Amino acid sequence: MRFRPLLLIALFGFSTQADEYHHKNLLVGTKAIGLGGAFTAISDDLSAVFYNPAGLTNTTSYNSASISTFAWEKMTYEQVFSTGEDFSRSSFSIVPSFLGIGGVSNEWHWSLGFGVSDLSTERNYAETSQPLTDEEGNEIGIQTEFGNVDLDNSALNLAFGAAKKITPKLSIGAAVNLQYRKFETIQGSGINAVAYLPSIDIHSGFIAQRRIKDETILVAPSLGLLYMHELANFGFKLTKDLTINRSFSASHNIFVSSPTPLPPTAKAATVGTIRGSAEQEYGVNFSLGVAKRLENSEWSFDIDHYTKTNVTEKIISEFHPPITRDLAAVTNYSLGLTVYQTENRYFRFGIFTDNANGKVDLEQPFQRTETIDMVGISFDYTTDVFEFPLSVGAYMKYGEGQVRLADIRVIENIVGIPLYPPRANNDISDAKKSLLVLFVSANF
């Protein structure tokens, strides 16, 4: 009777940053949230430092807080286990999404804003069991497949912006956004097989686990224009992300147990750490917006375009995917509506897209990418019942697409034997992703 440590499940190596495949992970700012991000041609609160700094000339309140009281995200990888079962991940967070102060000095309107675009924690584990059979198909025991994903993500933004009216209708502005992104994860998968023989139980299997830590500091300068015409308001923003510093490390440990001798070239146990500092390049973001105030309502519409980025892949080890990657061009759209009961009481609605910047490259043997395009809706209600503007609302996103987790193959290269089953579709899996955020905002 021959037992082999084959398997089983393709869980090792999930995405290595908070949401590096989407540009609109979490919205920030009181009005912008309710409008689904359609804010470029309005930008009349302190969060304009992120959407269009030229809009700061229309700011009337100089203290703002927007708190996401509950943020829940779920992602499902379909038919991951050999039994056909799915693997689901979920994260929960309670975060302040925006805090801002501002003022006016010598005709310059300024704002200092702190925004949180990601702050989440995941602790996920799943397992499934099925009969263990010998080569003739006889049931001789049980095998358990398992996988775990633990994540701690954060994306923090500190921005300073200023704006000035050039004419009564035209404003210009500029901002600098300092960003800190941190991703830390422990991910693993494996199998435990037990064969029940008359005289002894034979155990075999393997476990592969990796710890990844990725920290990046970026600066994102932006320029903005806002033109207020009788027909409509028109807004424009240009932003470029520049990496200042990158620190990446990955540690792995793999242990294989087999009742039969492994090939001489195989490694039954291996540990190791690799480090890298190659900086990821980013494209340019162009945002165009139009907004129109009617008697009791206001419409706004935005187009956000992110140019593609082609990079030279930086490989720090033959046993790890490149730590830099190409980014696909992405265009997102958002449409917002404000319905006024009074000037201080109103409803806001929004619908928006959050398309992925990943793309599948079959020439990359160890690729890890996500191509899930998402659609979202948002709404809130603002009132002055407590003698200051208070907004309560929510937004949600949902999308279906594909993920490619071919980086599990590096584990097999390290060990020297096949651990995961070959897949005819180049390790591409169908996936679903959803996000729900409840928030409370106040200006004071």
Steps between C-alpha positions, in 0.01 A plus 500: 500500500639839396419832665597832344496850650305637202225758525251629508435871543629817341481743788857605545581850385200732513525867406789688657358840571192648658322542170775570252273400211246781553529876528174559692540265792341727762348841425585792729329829578144579604344610172722291274390178671131569451557592134703189422812709443339731239657802665760652265273785382363568853785445751361756743617342825838422651530163324563701181871441563436145373243570227576847359699752707361791294164445668641616835404856398136399554554354846293660778570255783854454627465197723377163378488140614373199308498171686437162338345325797490163327682368194457139391655336195455147366670316217422148379729282289287244326580125492836534672503169684527171313148422625369797301432710808568876511734693726362826643691788656347781704640802684355746747616845603389806695692801373496880475491560125564876503602774743569852377570856606533807281487877474565808286825698484566786258228383261638145503261234629687209654426158646694236690327166471561152636330219310489125556442309177559157656529363853389140525570171669430147379516169682372227270531120511320227311533124463327217323530122529445211263580127492859397432526226239779280378601465135224243444231734632446326834419725795779468756482817708427869497676809371442856618584802288542834674596859437538819702535868416582760769531861387572839657467789253523875526509789254537845659499836325611841629434781252550876497339714235435865416289682244436852376239667284655637180170649389154485658435189290843332483697345788832319497645278769778259584552231761763254617386168642743291703392136504603206716393152397567189702408143423583211731374147465550142604355256247520126472346181372557127518362152559483243775442143376441203733491141374342251739690170465439188712814545708573872482365836385726665244508881491628710210453843349661841483461860613628805315489839670629846417519832683513811282554860609485783249535866598493788253520878540376712211447865423220605265507863380184624328378806311137604475273740312141596570295713261157610615282594203129580484452183299688271743811459712799333337786344694836348407772331704837355403684269742820294484603242762876486565660233719742633760589179682417130479579222746399144416574171674366146463572202725389145431499167676399174332488154654417176317426165664482185288495127588706431187844645431501833315711541187863588576452850359195575718513706820288364781553814708602850396493851644625827361462878479543737207496881495457766237469877459408542133253786463173451317427753226154650453315674223332841490145566621277743310165593654232695315175606660185697427234610748173685459292658777126516429232644727479215753764261372858474378646253251866408473689269267867395504735313269823374658767359270820330611764449233667163452842425641750266339792416726805281498407225742726494803574141604666456838493119498424217262265378771279810510284696254637838388439775755420755228236456233331658200182696563217506249333825397178549696205737458241539775172689496286646778162673497361684802174674589416726794133567579442795734219525752661817633854632464593309814297182445547285192542153356800391291518205263782363288588222261859428401740246354824369647671309222812291551845601376629142484542293186581136439842434348544132419868561425549568872522151657453618860250778445261620769230735371133589526262614226176568686306806379265636765187717502391694806210704634501755781251710692476720808275746679626826645316698766571782746279359772789527747580857390786387279503301174482129570501237224413131532529262206653198335656376181557157356689344210475166326685337213578170331809409305812291515813462708821329401698346784778336303756599762419175685730334247805653666431271798528196278827634359640543849402148611580333171181291470141581393286596799205669330295347220569623148226719355425530130389864539842634613392531865221748415198482731162672499443733794241730659570808710276728708542793738257670740575820693275681749612851595425806710639844405487837670618854436550714807 
